[in-house]
């Protein structure tokens, strides 16, 4: 058998293997639906993935929490519409050194010091490390989405955070500009207002956060799609109460066509 024939056989085998895997997933999903129908209970079979800090603002960056714990109006909206709530991991807590994000504090008040001169190289290394950790987290979340779907549960959406460098859906944070603000601000002058208005709201830019980007890529790889919504952090900082589902979603993660989605259907 010639080399060309071996290559053709190899490609045919790989193609059939992929088809078999898809068929296995379809059959497993069908069995799950049949079982849920046979043992029908009160579950809605719909779940929304929610950014961690909307359920626990204790993990927000210092100065950014506007509630003691939960952003209640978002959760109330999901409960009222009958959605299950799946709390996503806080990617910054995992990658940046715990609840206080200790690995990101090295540049605070650093202007004029030895680290400030190295900020370009240090930030590049910091972002590289962040992307590695976020890729691992995104793989797990994509596996969770696939698991829900195989189990007959629709993943109806994911709620990200606008102006977040990690969880922004259509608005993210310019990390370099934000860190320049905190680097140039003397320790005694860094107030909550300076942090929120200058280092966060003032450094917003259009785009997706690093974790959402990694998750989008992993969902594409698995041929999965999930509607994505964005909670407006700037509006929350202004004290505005907001809902996210009824507005419709600005994008669909995992989509290769730039598809946009309608608002989620209510149970009624």
TILUM-456014 format. One line per 3 residues: number of its first residue (from 0); for each residue y, z, x of C-alpha. Coordinates in nm, 2 decimals, m for minus. Layout:
residues N
NUM	Y Z X; ...
END
This chain:
residues 268
0	0.00 0.00 0.00; 0.34 m0.10 0.14; 0.64 0.12 0.18
3	0.83 m0.05 m0.11; 0.53 0.02 m0.34; 0.52 0.39 m0.23
6	0.89 0.42 m0.30; 0.85 0.27 m0.65; 0.56 0.50 m0.73
9	0.75 0.80 m0.61; 1.05 0.71 m0.83; 0.82 0.65 m1.13
12	0.66 0.99 m1.07; 1.00 1.17 m1.05; 1.12 0.99 m1.36
15	0.81 1.10 m1.56; 0.84 1.45 m1.42; 1.20 1.47 m1.56
18	1.09 1.33 m1.89; 0.80 1.59 m1.91; 1.05 1.87 m1.84
21	1.28 1.76 m2.11; 0.99 1.73 m2.36; 0.88 2.09 m2.26
24	1.23 2.22 m2.34; 1.24 2.03 m2.67; 0.90 2.16 m2.77
27	0.99 2.52 m2.67; 1.32 2.50 m2.87; 1.13 2.36 m3.17
30	0.88 2.65 m3.16; 1.16 2.90 m3.13; 1.34 2.76 m3.44
33	1.01 2.76 m3.64; 0.95 3.13 m3.54; 1.30 3.23 m3.63
36	1.26 3.05 m3.97; 0.93 3.22 m4.03; 1.06 3.57 m3.94
39	1.41 3.51 m4.07; 1.63 3.82 m4.02; 2.01 3.89 m4.02
42	2.10 3.73 m3.69; 2.36 3.45 m3.71; 2.20 3.24 m3.44
45	2.54 3.19 m3.29; 2.69 3.35 m2.98; 3.02 3.32 m2.79
48	3.05 3.40 m2.42; 3.36 3.61 m2.36; 3.54 3.67 m2.03
51	3.46 4.02 m1.90; 3.81 4.17 m1.91; 3.86 4.08 m2.28
54	3.60 4.35 m2.35; 3.69 4.57 m2.06; 4.05 4.56 m1.92
57	3.96 4.82 m1.66; 3.85 4.53 m1.45; 4.19 4.35 m1.46
60	4.41 4.32 m1.16; 4.63 4.62 m1.10; 4.92 4.60 m1.34
63	4.77 4.35 m1.57; 4.60 4.56 m1.83; 4.78 4.58 m2.17
66	4.51 4.77 m2.36; 4.31 5.08 m2.28; 3.99 4.88 m2.30
69	3.92 4.60 m2.54; 4.15 4.31 m2.66; 4.07 4.40 m3.02
72	4.20 4.10 m3.20; 3.97 3.86 m3.01; 3.67 4.08 m3.08
75	3.77 4.13 m3.44; 3.79 3.75 m3.49; 3.44 3.70 m3.35
78	3.29 3.98 m3.56; 3.46 3.85 m3.88; 3.31 3.51 m3.82
81	2.96 3.64 m3.75; 2.93 3.55 m3.39; 2.73 3.75 m3.14
84	2.93 3.85 m2.82; 2.79 3.79 m2.47; 3.01 3.95 m2.20
87	3.04 3.73 m1.89; 3.04 3.89 m1.55; 3.38 3.95 m1.39
90	3.36 3.70 m1.11; 3.66 3.86 m0.92; 3.50 4.20 m0.93
93	3.18 4.06 m0.78; 3.35 3.84 m0.51; 3.66 4.03 m0.43
96	3.54 4.38 m0.36; 3.49 4.57 m0.69; 3.72 4.68 m0.97
99	4.03 4.71 m0.74; 3.96 4.37 m0.58; 3.98 4.53 m0.23
102	3.92 4.21 m0.04; 4.23 4.06 m0.19; 4.47 4.34 m0.09
105	4.49 4.25 0.28; 4.80 4.03 0.22; 5.00 4.28 0.01
108	5.33 4.37 0.18; 5.21 4.19 0.50; 5.52 3.97 0.57
111	5.64 4.04 0.92; 5.30 4.18 1.03; 5.02 4.03 1.23
114	4.81 3.93 0.93; 5.09 3.73 0.78; 5.08 3.47 1.06
117	4.71 3.42 0.99; 4.74 3.40 0.61; 4.66 3.02 0.59
120	4.32 3.06 0.78; 4.24 3.39 0.61; 4.31 3.25 0.26
123	4.10 2.94 0.33; 3.81 3.16 0.43; 3.87 3.38 0.13
126	3.85 3.09 m0.11; 3.54 2.95 0.06; 3.36 3.29 0.01
129	3.49 3.30 m0.35; 3.34 2.96 m0.42; 3.00 3.06 m0.28
132	2.98 3.37 m0.50; 3.11 3.19 m0.81; 2.85 2.91 m0.77
135	2.58 3.18 m0.78; 2.73 3.34 m1.09; 2.77 3.01 m1.26
138	2.41 2.92 m1.20; 2.31 3.25 m1.38; 2.54 3.19 m1.67
141	2.41 2.83 m1.71; 2.06 2.97 m1.72; 2.17 3.21 m1.99
144	2.31 2.92 m2.19; 1.98 2.73 m2.16; 1.79 3.05 m2.25
147	1.99 3.09 m2.57; 1.94 2.73 m2.67; 1.57 2.74 m2.60
150	1.56 3.05 m2.82; 1.72 2.88 m3.11; 2.06 3.04 m3.06
153	2.37 2.82 m3.05; 2.62 2.89 m2.78; 2.93 2.82 m2.99
156	3.18 2.87 m2.72; 3.32 3.04 m2.41; 3.65 3.22 m2.40
159	3.84 3.20 m2.07; 4.17 3.35 m1.96; 4.48 3.13 m1.91
162	4.66 3.19 m1.58; 4.35 3.34 m1.42; 4.25 3.20 m1.08
165	3.89 3.23 m1.18; 3.85 3.20 m1.56; 4.14 2.97 m1.66
168	4.02 2.68 m1.88; 4.33 2.46 m1.87; 4.58 2.69 m1.70
171	4.51 2.87 m1.37; 4.69 3.05 m1.09; 4.83 2.91 m0.77
174	4.67 3.16 m0.54; 4.87 3.07 m0.24; 5.20 3.10 m0.42
177	5.09 3.43 m0.59; 4.99 3.58 m0.26; 5.32 3.48 m0.10
180	5.50 3.68 m0.37; 5.30 4.00 m0.30; 5.31 3.94 0.07
183	5.69 3.92 0.07; 5.75 4.21 m0.16; 5.80 4.55 0.01
186	5.56 4.82 m0.10; 5.83 5.02 m0.28; 5.95 4.72 m0.48
189	5.62 4.60 m0.61; 5.63 4.70 m0.97; 5.42 4.60 m1.27
192	5.69 4.36 m1.39; 5.72 4.20 m1.05; 5.34 4.15 m1.04
195	5.31 4.01 m1.39; 5.62 3.80 m1.41; 5.65 3.67 m1.06
198	5.30 3.68 m0.90; 5.11 3.58 m1.22; 5.32 3.42 m1.49
201	5.56 3.26 m1.24; 5.27 3.11 m1.04; 5.08 2.95 m1.33
204	4.98 2.59 m1.30; 4.77 2.34 m1.50; 4.41 2.33 m1.40
207	4.08 2.52 m1.42; 3.99 2.84 m1.25; 3.74 2.85 m0.97
210	3.46 3.01 m1.18; 3.51 2.78 m1.48; 3.50 2.48 m1.24
213	3.17 2.61 m1.10; 3.03 2.67 m1.44; 3.14 2.32 m1.56
216	2.95 2.17 m1.27; 2.63 2.37 m1.34; 2.63 2.29 m1.71
219	2.67 1.92 m1.62; 2.37 1.95 m1.39; 2.16 2.09 m1.67
222	2.30 1.85 m1.93; 2.44 2.13 m2.13; 2.78 2.14 m2.31
225	2.98 2.44 m2.43; 3.32 2.44 m2.61; 3.58 2.63 m2.40
228	3.87 2.83 m2.55; 4.15 2.99 m2.36; 4.31 3.33 m2.42
231	4.68 3.32 m2.32; 4.73 3.59 m2.07; 5.11 3.53 m2.06
234	5.13 3.58 m2.44; 4.92 3.90 m2.41; 5.16 4.03 m2.14
237	5.45 3.97 m2.38; 5.27 4.18 m2.64; 5.17 3.90 m2.87
240	4.85 3.93 m3.07; 4.65 3.61 m3.08; 4.33 3.45 m3.20
243	4.16 3.17 m3.01; 3.88 3.01 m3.22; 4.09 2.87 m3.51
246	4.32 2.68 m3.27; 4.03 2.46 m3.15; 3.92 2.42 m2.79
249	4.11 2.23 m2.53; 3.79 2.11 m2.36; 3.42 2.11 m2.35
252	3.24 2.24 m2.04; 2.96 2.02 m1.92; 3.10 1.71 m2.08
255	3.14 1.40 m1.87; 3.37 1.22 m2.11; 3.67 1.45 m2.14
258	3.55 1.53 m2.50; 3.76 1.76 m2.71; 3.63 1.98 m2.99
261	3.74 2.08 m3.34; 3.79 2.45 m3.43; 3.47 2.64 m3.47
264	3.34 2.66 m3.82; 3.36 2.99 m4.00; 3.06 3.13 m4.18
267	3.22 3.08 m4.51
END
